[in-house]
Amino acid sequence: MKKINALLTIRDWCVVTAITALYCAFVVVGHLKMGQLAEAPTYDDVGYYADAASRLLKLYEDGFPGLLRKSIALPPHAPYSTFATMTGFAIFGMHPWAVAAVQSLWIFVILAALRAALVEQPLYVFLSAAAAVLAWPLLGLLLISARPDSVCALLTVAGCLYIVCSPWAGSGRKRMWIAGAFAGAALLAKPSLSPVTLALFASAALLASATDSIERRGDVDLRRRLLRTNLGFLLIAALLAAPYYIFGLSQTIAYIHLNMLGADAALWRLRIPLLDHACYYLWGPGGQATMGAFLPLTALFLALAGALQRNWLYANRFRAGAVAIWALLAYAAVSIPAHKNAWLGIIVSWTVLFFFVAALCGVFRAVAQMRFAPFYRVALSVCLVVVAATIVELPVYDPIWGHKGGEPLSVSARRSALIDDLAETMLSPPVRVPAVYFPSSSKFLNSDVLQFALNQRNVPSIVASDPKTSGDLAAHLAAIDRATDVVLFEREDPDIYGWMPSAALLPAIKQRLLDHPDFELRKTFDTADGEHHVFLFQRPPAFSDFSAFHGFLSIEGRWPPRGDERGRWALGEAASLELKSPGKQQWAAISIRALSLIADQTVSFSIDGKPIGSCSLPEVNQFKDCMIEMPGAVLPPRIDLAFLRPGPENPWDGRRRSVWFSAISIKRNP
């Protein structure tokens, strides 16, 4: 049969493709029925969904130049996750399961590599090994999650072991390029982990160099070749990662400092005994979530492989020792810091999985040399499948948020309905791009969740600010002043992050919003448990104070074409506004935001023929905010506008467009 890449046959590729498709379909359908995909997306996946969706909307609106400008001005937190998710959304639509369709490529690559490692074994051996590998929780998490941690760890482990496991000095260009590509891709997968990634790749190169020095004593040219290889490897990695870090390095450093050393560091430290820290990524919560019972099984296979391949192991003892030292360094790099969760230390699980595969290959190679080899191979393959079927858990849940036997799907459905209701209410009427603020948040409803819900409705929402980790009331009030919409929880709601400093401020913030002259309580929503409420406070929509518009076009798309604001054109030389509730309260001023297509145009305002003020628009295509004070103690029924031009007619006078208004509203007295 014809070989592909001189390693796998066409039949091998077909088998790998079929297994990948079946496994991915099985896992995704399971999650759609009773797993994470059956629920509204939440942290941290939903952050990457929202980022990817907003950039995809930018691509649709401004093309690739606009997307590039946005990526330079606001580099993504994790380029791989953002653009992989964006690819899935572009092909399959803005659905969380679209991420799994892209991530399935990693499952394909892993299975193809496994088949290559077992290429000398019969096909049924590969099938049994594939069943065992796919039973690891790690593979399910890789498939369904948009987080970059797993991909970053996979690339780091694969690249570092590629460097350490064979002679490094004098490596050819191909090997340097492959190693550099692994390092560069890992640095791009999750920049906030770049210090650990760099340290592990550097340690791998040093260990490989040290091993070469021990194994090739007396080679007078060794130092020069090691220097050339290491410098070439580092240069390739730097060139691949540079396009991101040129623009995103300061952002990455600020994020690392804030969460590891800055104001938020104490919030994320895990306070557990020292022994629990040491075991967290082995048989503690982190290891159990990603490896389950496969850790002791890996130890068993490593011991068996070592006994069966002891001669080979002794002959390669220095290389094996370097691999073991690197694995200990990787374990220490994530176990020593007090910041822990299953994702941050997932590199330990990927290292163990690589050892599991290596041990399997070693055992099968040793068995192939034995008498009655076919019998032993079949017996071992059957045992692998039985063990995998016994300890596999499906569907795999997010190691931080997910849990088997969680809340009923009816509760999840009510949570999703709340998010949809909130988004639809916020966009009715659709006259502005919302700038949303959450003084506090929960797993089920937060700024990222709502932003993604708005993105799914083709709205490029803006997060006004997110100081939920702050206990400073003034910081929250300043954020409210920048927002158009505020989503507020009750202090007693069990879903909120009650340990965040902002939770204690919720009653005070609610009272300030109730007293705020520019906000109104738009709607109160019931939470999924039916016992608490979520409140939506909004600034009144731009034109909601008026019942009729004379001399205006209807609300339309954004102006200028790449702006962020919707509005309506005034026509001709004059227009008027009829107010919904004249004479009811004392009012303060008319607030407008306007733009002119000609320089030095003026909008004058009058009531009953008496001028009350004007707004000058000196620059072309530049928005200006004006406030016109209103005389008297009551609201008049009608306000008249006149548009005064300094010279010839508006160049758009064929359509009689005068001034573009993105907002006209009445400001109340406090």
C-alpha positions in Angstrom: 0.0 0.0 0.0 1.3 3.5 -0.9 3.0 5.3 2.1 2.3 8.8 3.1 5.3 10.7 4.5 7.1 7.3 4.4 5.5 6.5 7.8 1.7 6.1 7.7 -0.3 4.4 5.1 -3.5 5.7 3.5 -5.4 3.1 5.6 -3.8 4.6 8.8 -4.8 8.1 7.9 -8.4 6.9 7.2 -8.5 5.1 10.5 -7.2 8.1 12.4 -9.7 10.4 10.7 -12.6 8.0 11.5 -11.7 7.7 15.2 -11.3 11.4 15.5 -14.7 12.1 14.0 -16.5 9.5 16.1 -14.8 10.5 19.3 -15.5 14.3 18.8 -19.1 13.7 17.8 -19.7 11.5 20.8 -18.1 14.0 23.2 -19.8 17.1 21.7 -23.3 15.4 21.6 -22.9 14.3 25.2 -22.1 17.8 26.2 -25.0 19.2 24.3 -27.3 16.8 26.1 -26.0 16.9 29.7 -22.6 18.7 29.8 -21.1 22.1 29.6 -22.5 22.8 26.1 -26.0 22.3 27.5 -25.5 25.3 29.7 -24.9 29.0 29.1 -21.1 29.4 28.6 -19.2 30.8 31.5 -15.6 31.6 32.7 -13.1 31.4 31.2 -14.3 30.0 27.9 -16.9 32.8 27.5 -14.2 35.5 27.6 -12.6 34.0 24.5 -16.0 33.6 22.9 -16.8 37.3 23.4 -13.3 38.4 22.3 -13.5 36.2 19.1 -17.0 37.2 18.3 -16.3 41.0 18.6 -13.3 40.6 16.4 -15.3 38.6 13.9 -17.9 41.4 13.8 -15.0 43.8 13.2 -13.8 41.7 10.3 -17.3 41.7 8.8 -17.6 45.4 9.1 -14.1 46.7 8.2 -12.4 43.7 6.5 -9.0 42.4 7.3 -7.4 45.9 7.6 -9.9 46.8 10.3 -9.3 43.5 12.1 -5.5 44.1 12.0 -5.9 47.6 13.3 -8.0 46.4 16.2 -5.5 43.5 17.0 -2.7 46.0 17.1 -4.6 48.5 19.2 -6.0 45.8 21.5 -3.9 42.6 21.3 -5.9 39.5 22.3 -5.1 38.0 25.8 -4.4 34.6 24.2 -3.9 34.8 20.4 -4.4 31.1 19.8 -7.7 30.9 21.6 -9.1 34.1 20.2 -8.3 33.3 16.5 -9.1 29.5 16.8 -12.5 30.4 18.3 -13.0 33.1 15.7 -12.3 30.6 12.9 -14.9 28.2 14.4 -17.5 31.0 14.6 -16.7 32.1 11.0 -17.3 28.6 9.7 -20.1 27.3 11.9 -21.7 30.4 13.4 -21.4 31.8 16.9 -22.1 28.6 18.8 -19.9 27.3 21.7 -19.7 23.9 20.0 -18.0 25.5 17.0 -14.8 25.7 19.2 -14.9 21.9 19.4 -14.9 21.6 15.7 -11.6 23.5 15.5 -10.1 21.8 18.5 -10.8 18.4 16.9 -7.7 19.0 14.8 -5.6 18.5 17.9 -7.3 15.2 18.6 -6.4 14.2 15.0 -2.8 15.2 15.4 -2.4 13.3 18.7 -3.9 10.1 17.2 -1.7 10.4 14.1 1.3 10.8 16.4 0.2 7.8 18.4 -0.2 5.7 15.2 3.3 6.8 14.1 4.7 5.7 17.4 3.0 2.3 17.1 3.5 2.0 13.3 5.3 -1.3 13.7 2.5 -2.8 15.7 -0.7 -4.4 14.3 -3.7 -2.0 13.8 -5.6 -3.5 16.8 -2.8 -2.5 19.1 -3.1 1.1 17.9 -6.9 0.9 18.4 -6.5 -0.3 22.0 -3.9 2.4 22.7 -6.1 5.1 21.2 -9.0 3.9 23.4 -6.8 4.3 26.4 -5.5 7.7 25.5 -9.0 9.1 24.5 -10.3 7.9 27.9 -8.1 10.5 29.6 -10.1 13.5 30.9 -7.4 15.7 29.4 -8.5 14.9 25.8 -12.1 15.8 26.5 -11.0 19.1 28.1 -8.8 19.9 25.1 -11.7 19.3 22.8 -14.5 21.3 24.4 -12.6 24.2 26.0 -11.6 27.4 24.4 -9.0 28.1 27.1 -5.4 28.3 25.9 -3.9 26.5 28.9 -4.2 23.0 27.5 -2.8 23.8 24.0 0.0 25.9 25.5 0.9 22.9 27.8 0.7 20.4 25.0 3.1 22.5 22.8 5.5 23.1 25.7 5.7 19.4 26.7 6.0 18.2 23.1 8.6 20.8 22.2 10.7 20.3 25.3 10.7 16.5 25.1 11.6 16.8 21.4 14.7 18.7 22.4 15.7 16.6 25.3 15.0 13.1 24.0 17.7 12.9 21.3 21.1 14.5 20.6 20.8 18.2 20.4 24.3 19.5 19.4 24.7 20.1 15.7 21.0 19.6 15.0 20.1 20.3 11.4 18.0 23.2 10.3 14.8 21.1 10.2 15.2 20.1 13.8 15.9 23.6 14.9 12.9 24.9 13.0 10.6 22.3 14.5 11.9 23.0 18.1 11.7 26.8 17.5 8.2 26.4 16.1 7.1 24.5 19.2 8.5 27.3 21.4 7.1 30.2 19.4 3.6 28.6 19.2 3.6 27.9 22.9 4.5 31.5 23.6 1.7 32.7 21.4 -0.8 30.2 22.8 -0.9 31.9 26.3 1.4 35.0 26.7 0.5 35.3 30.4 2.3 32.0 30.9 5.3 33.1 28.9 7.8 33.3 31.9 7.1 29.6 32.7 7.1 28.6 29.0 10.5 30.3 28.4 12.0 28.8 31.5 10.9 25.3 30.6 12.2 25.6 27.0 15.5 27.1 28.3 15.9 24.3 30.8 15.2 21.7 28.1 17.9 23.2 25.9 20.3 23.3 28.8 19.6 19.7 29.8 20.0 18.5 26.2 23.3 20.3 26.0 24.5 18.9 29.2 23.5 15.4 28.2 25.4 15.8 24.9 28.4 17.0 26.8 28.4 13.9 29.0 27.7 11.4 26.2 30.2 13.0 23.8 33.2 13.7 25.9 36.3 14.6 24.0 34.4 16.2 21.0 36.5 19.3 20.6 33.8 20.9 18.3 30.9 20.3 20.7 30.7 23.7 22.3 30.6 25.5 19.0 27.8 23.3 17.7 25.8 23.6 20.9 26.1 27.4 20.8 25.0 27.5 17.2 22.1 25.1 17.8 20.8 26.9 20.9 21.1 30.4 19.4 19.4 29.2 16.2 16.6 27.7 18.2 16.0 30.8 20.3 16.2 33.1 17.2 13.5 31.0 15.4 11.2 31.1 18.5 11.7 34.8 19.0 10.9 35.5 15.3 7.7 33.6 15.4 6.5 35.2 18.7 7.7 38.7 18.0 4.7 40.0 16.0 2.5 39.6 19.0 4.9 40.7 21.8 5.9 43.9 19.9 2.4 45.2 20.6 1.2 43.0 23.5 4.2 42.8 25.8 3.2 45.7 28.0 -0.3 44.3 28.4 1.1 40.9 29.2 3.4 42.3 31.9 0.6 44.4 33.4 -1.7 41.3 33.6 1.0 39.1 35.2 1.9 41.8 37.7 -1.7 42.5 38.7 -2.6 38.8 39.3 0.7 37.6 40.7 2.2 40.6 42.6 -0.4 43.4 42.4 -3.7 44.3 44.0 -5.5 41.1 42.9 -2.8 38.6 43.9 -4.3 37.8 47.3 -7.7 37.0 45.7 -6.3 34.1 43.7 -3.9 32.5 46.1 -5.0 29.1 47.3 -4.7 28.8 51.1 -4.1 25.1 51.7 -1.5 23.1 53.7 2.0 22.7 52.2 1.5 19.0 51.5 -1.7 19.7 49.6 0.1 22.3 47.5 2.8 19.7 46.6 0.2 17.0 45.6 -2.4 19.4 44.0 -1.4 18.5 40.4 -0.8 14.8 41.1 -3.6 13.2 43.2 -5.1 16.5 44.4 -8.0 18.3 42.8 -6.0 19.4 39.8 -4.6 16.0 39.0 -8.0 14.2 39.6 -9.8 16.6 37.2 -7.4 16.1 34.4 -5.9 12.5 34.9 -8.3 10.7 37.2 -7.1 7.1 37.8 -4.6 7.3 35.0 -1.8 8.6 37.2 -1.3 5.2 39.1 -1.8 3.4 35.8 1.0 5.4 34.2 3.3 4.6 37.1 2.5 0.9 36.6 3.2 1.0 32.9 6.4 3.0 33.5 7.6 0.4 36.0 6.7 -2.5 33.6 8.4 -0.8 30.6 11.5 -0.1 32.7 11.7 -3.7 33.7 11.2 -5.0 30.2 13.5 -2.5 28.5 16.2 -2.2 31.3 19.1 -2.8 28.9 17.9 0.0 26.6 17.2 2.2 29.7 20.7 1.7 31.0 22.3 2.4 27.7 20.3 5.7 27.5 20.5 6.5 31.2 21.8 10.0 30.8 19.1 11.0 28.3 16.4 9.3 30.5 17.7 11.2 33.5 17.5 14.5 31.6 13.9 13.8 30.7 13.1 13.0 34.4 14.8 16.2 35.6 12.9 18.3 33.1 9.6 16.7 34.2 10.4 17.6 37.8 11.2 21.1 36.8 7.8 21.4 35.0 6.1 20.0 38.1 7.9 22.5 40.4 7.2 25.4 38.1 3.5 25.1 38.7 3.4 23.6 42.2 5.6 26.1 44.0 3.4 29.2 43.3 0.3 29.6 45.6 -1.9 30.4 42.6 -3.4 27.1 41.6 -6.3 25.7 39.6 -6.4 22.6 37.4 -5.8 24.7 34.3 -2.7 26.5 35.5 -0.9 23.2 36.2 -2.2 21.2 33.3 1.3 20.8 32.0 1.9 18.2 34.7 -1.0 16.1 33.3 0.3 16.5 29.7 3.8 15.3 30.8 2.3 12.3 32.5 0.2 11.5 29.4 3.4 11.6 27.3 5.1 9.2 29.8 2.0 7.0 29.5 2.3 6.8 25.7 6.0 6.2 25.9 5.5 3.4 28.4 2.9 1.8 26.2 5.2 1.9 23.2 8.0 0.4 25.3 5.9 -2.4 26.6 4.5 -3.3 23.2 8.0 -3.3 21.7 9.3 -5.5 24.4 6.3 -7.9 24.1 7.0 -8.1 20.3 10.3 -9.8 21.1 8.8 -12.4 23.4 7.8 -15.9 22.6 4.0 -16.1 22.0 4.1 -12.4 21.2 0.7 -12.4 19.4 -1.0 -13.8 22.4 0.6 -11.2 24.8 -0.2 -8.4 22.4 -3.9 -9.4 22.2 -4.1 -9.9 26.0 -2.5 -6.5 26.7 -4.7 -4.8 24.1 -7.9 -6.2 25.7 -6.7 -5.2 29.2 -6.1 -1.7 27.9 -9.6 -1.4 26.5 -11.3 -2.9 29.6 -9.3 -0.6 32.0 -10.1 2.5 29.8 -13.8 1.6 29.7 -13.8 1.1 33.4 -12.3 4.4 34.5 -13.4 6.8 31.7 -15.9 9.5 32.8 -18.1 11.1 30.2 -18.9 13.9 29.6 -15.8 15.5 30.9 -16.5 18.6 33.0 -14.5 21.8 33.3 -12.2 21.2 36.3 -13.0 24.5 37.9 -16.8 25.1 37.2 -18.2 21.8 36.0 -19.2 18.9 38.3 -21.0 15.7 37.6 -24.5 15.4 39.1 -24.8 19.2 39.0 -28.0 21.3 38.8 -30.9 20.1 36.6 -31.1 21.1 33.0 -34.3 23.0 33.8 -32.3 25.4 36.0 -29.6 25.8 33.3 -32.5 26.6 30.9 -33.8 29.3 33.2 -30.3 30.8 33.5 -30.0 30.9 29.7 -33.5 32.4 29.4 -32.4 35.2 31.9 -29.4 36.0 29.8 -31.5 36.1 26.6 -34.1 38.3 28.2 -31.5 40.7 29.6 -29.9 41.0 26.2 -33.1 41.6 24.4 -34.3 44.1 26.9 -31.0 46.0 26.7 -31.4 46.2 22.9 -35.0 47.4 22.8 -35.0 49.9 21.2 -31.7 49.2 19.4 -30.5 52.9 19.3 -27.0 52.6 20.8 -24.0 50.3 21.4 -24.3 49.4 25.1 -21.5 50.2 27.5 -22.3 47.6 30.2 -21.1 47.7 33.8 -21.3 44.9 36.4 -20.5 46.1 39.9 -20.3 42.4 40.9 -20.8 39.2 38.9 -21.5 35.5 39.1 -20.4 32.4 37.3 -23.7 32.4 35.3 -24.0 36.1 34.5 -21.1 38.4 34.1 -19.7 41.0 31.6 -18.3 38.3 29.3 -21.5 36.2 29.3 -23.6 39.3 28.4 -21.1 40.6 25.9 -21.1 37.2 24.0 -25.0 37.3 24.1 -24.9 40.7 22.5 -22.3 39.7 20.0 -24.5 36.8 18.9 -27.1 39.5 18.1 -24.5 41.4 16.0 -24.0 44.1 18.6 -20.3 45.0 19.3 -20.9 45.7 23.0 -18.5 47.6 25.2 -17.6 46.7 28.7 -17.5 50.1 30.4 -15.3 49.0 33.3 -15.0 46.0 35.5 -13.6 46.9 39.0 -15.4 44.0 40.7 -12.3 43.2 42.7 -12.3 46.8 44.2 -13.9 47.7 47.5 -13.7 51.4 46.7 -17.2 52.8 46.2 -15.8 55.8 44.3 -14.3 53.5 41.7 -17.7 51.9 41.1 -19.5 55.2 40.9 -16.9 56.5 38.3 -17.5 53.3 36.3 -21.3 53.9 36.5 -20.8 57.4 35.0 -19.1 55.8 32.0 -21.8 53.2 31.5 -25.1 53.2 29.6 -26.4 50.0 31.3 -25.7 48.6 34.8 -26.5 45.1 35.8 -26.9 44.7 39.5 -27.3 41.7 41.8 -28.8 41.4 45.3 -26.2 41.0 48.0 -27.9 37.8 49.3 -27.9 36.1 45.9 -25.9 32.8 46.4 -24.7 32.8 42.8 -22.5 35.9 43.1 -18.9 35.9 44.0 -19.6 36.9 47.6 -15.9 36.9 48.5 -15.1 39.7 46.1 -14.7 43.1 47.8 -17.4 44.6 45.6 -20.2 42.3 47.0 -20.5 44.2 50.2 -21.1 47.5 48.3 -24.1 46.3 46.3 -26.8 47.8 48.6 -25.1 51.2 48.5 -24.6 51.0 44.7 -28.3 50.2 44.2 -29.4 53.2 46.3 -27.1 55.5 44.3 -28.5 54.2 41.0 -32.1 54.7 42.3 -31.2 58.3 43.2 -29.1 58.9 40.0 -30.7 61.5 37.7 -29.5 59.8 34.5 -30.5 56.2 35.3 -33.8 54.5 35.6 -34.7 50.9 36.7 -35.6 49.4 33.3 -36.6 45.9 34.5 -36.3 43.4 37.3 -35.5 39.8 36.4 -36.0 36.7 38.5 -33.0 34.5 39.1 -33.0 30.8 38.2 -33.9 29.8 41.8 -36.9 32.2 41.8 -35.8 33.7 45.1 -33.6 36.6 44.1 -33.5 39.3 41.5 -31.2 40.9 38.9 -31.8 44.6 38.2 -31.1 46.4 34.9 -30.6 50.1 35.3 -30.3 52.1 32.0 -29.8 55.6 30.8 -33.0 56.3 28.9 -32.4 55.5 25.2 -31.2 58.4 23.0 -34.6 59.6 21.7 -37.0 58.1 24.3 -38.1 61.4 25.8 -40.0 62.4 22.6 -43.2 61.2 21.1 -42.9 62.7 17.7 -40.1 63.9 15.4 -40.8 66.4 12.7 -38.1 67.0 10.1 -36.1 63.8 11.0 -35.4 60.6 9.3 -35.9 57.3 11.2 -33.1 55.7 13.3 -30.5 54.1 11.0 -27.1 52.5 10.9 -23.9 54.0 12.2 -22.4 57.3 11.0 -19.6 57.8 10.0 -19.6 54.4 8.3 -17.1 52.9 10.8 -18.4 54.7 13.9 -19.9 53.1 16.9 -23.1 55.1 17.2 -26.5 54.9 15.6 -28.8 57.9 15.2 -31.0 59.9 12.9 -30.6 62.7 10.3 -32.4 66.0 10.6 -33.6 67.4 7.3 -33.6 70.8 5.7 -33.3 74.0 7.7 -35.6 73.3 10.7 -37.1 70.5 12.8 -39.1 70.1 15.9 -39.6 67.6 18.8 -42.8 66.8 20.7 -42.2 65.6 24.2 -43.9 62.6 25.8 -44.6 64.0 29.2 -44.9 67.8 29.1 -45.5 69.8 32.3 -44.9 66.9 34.7 -41.7 67.6 36.5 -39.0 70.1 36.8 -36.3 69.6 34.1 -32.8 70.9 33.7 -31.5 70.7 30.1 -31.5 69.3 26.6 -28.5 67.0 26.0 -27.4 66.3 22.4 -24.6 64.5 20.6 -24.4 65.7 17.0 -22.2 65.7 13.9 -22.1 68.0 10.9 -20.9 67.3 7.3 -19.9 71.0 6.9 -17.8 73.2 9.1 -19.2 75.8 11.5 -22.8 74.7 11.3 -24.9 75.7 14.3 -28.0 74.1 15.8 -30.2 76.6 17.6 -33.0 75.7 20.1 -36.2 77.6 20.8 -39.4 77.2 22.8 -42.6 79.1 21.7 -40.4 81.2 19.4 -38.0 82.2 22.2 -34.3 81.1 21.7 -32.9 79.1 24.7 -29.4 78.3 23.3 -27.4 76.8 20.5 -24.8 74.2 19.8 -21.9 75.0 17.4 -20.4 72.2 15.3 -17.1 73.7 14.1 -15.4 70.6 12.7 -16.5 68.2 9.9 -17.4 64.6 10.8 -16.6 65.2 14.5 -19.1 64.4 17.2 -19.8 67.2 19.8 -21.8 67.0 23.0 -23.8 70.0 24.0 -26.1 70.8 27.0 -28.8 73.5 26.5 -30.4 74.8 29.8 -34.2 75.0 29.8 -35.9 77.9 31.5 -39.0 77.5 33.6 -40.1 74.9 36.1 -42.1 72.6 33.8 -41.4 70.7 30.6 -42.8 72.4 27.4 -44.8 70.3 24.9 -42.5 71.2 21.9 -38.9 72.2 21.2 -38.0 73.8 17.8 -34.6 73.4 16.1 -33.0 75.5 13.3 -29.8 74.7 11.4 -27.7 77.7 10.4 -25.0 77.2 7.7 -22.2 79.8 7.2 -21.9 79.4 3.4 -23.4 77.4 0.5 -25.8 74.6 0.9 -24.9 71.3 2.5 -23.0 69.2 -0.1 -25.6 66.5 0.7 -28.5 68.9 0.0 -29.8 66.6 -2.7 -31.1 64.5 0.2 -31.5 67.6 2.4 -29.5 66.2 5.3 -28.5 68.8 7.8 -27.2 67.3 11.1 -26.7 63.8 12.4 -27.9 63.2 15.9 -26.8 60.1 17.8 -28.6 61.3 21.0 -31.2 63.9 22.1 -32.5 63.6 25.6 -33.8 65.6 28.5 -31.7 65.7 31.7 -33.6 65.8 34.9 -32.6 67.8 38.0 -31.1 65.6 40.7 
